[in-house]
């Protein structure tokens, strides 16, 4: 059980760090990082939601819907 919690904490910490990329205007880097987090921990929902919001802002509604479907 503690292994799962540790991985979740690590992913959560990396997610918070990744959000700083938005403030820096590094959208492509942010999308890449969010996809990495999803690949490593597919049960961590925040990256899916944030990536969905980015796709919506970019007008990529199909991608936005698909990413939520994966989560």
Residue, then its C-alpha position, 0 to 999 in steps of 0.5 A: x500500500x505504501x508504494x502506491x501512496x508514494x508514487x501518487x505523491x510523486x506524481x502529484x508533486x510533479x503535476x504541481x511543478x508542471x503547472x508552472x510551465x503554463x505560467x512560463x508560456x511553455x504549453x507544448x512542454x506542459x502537454x508533453x509533461x502531462x502525457x508523461x504523468x498520465x503514462x506513468x500513473x493512469x489513475x491520477x486524474x488531475x493531468x487528464x483534466x488539465x490536459x483537457x482544459x488546455x485542448x479546449x483553450x486551443x479549440x481542439x475539442x476532439x482531443x479534449x473529449x478523447x483525453x477525458x475518455x481515457x481518464 
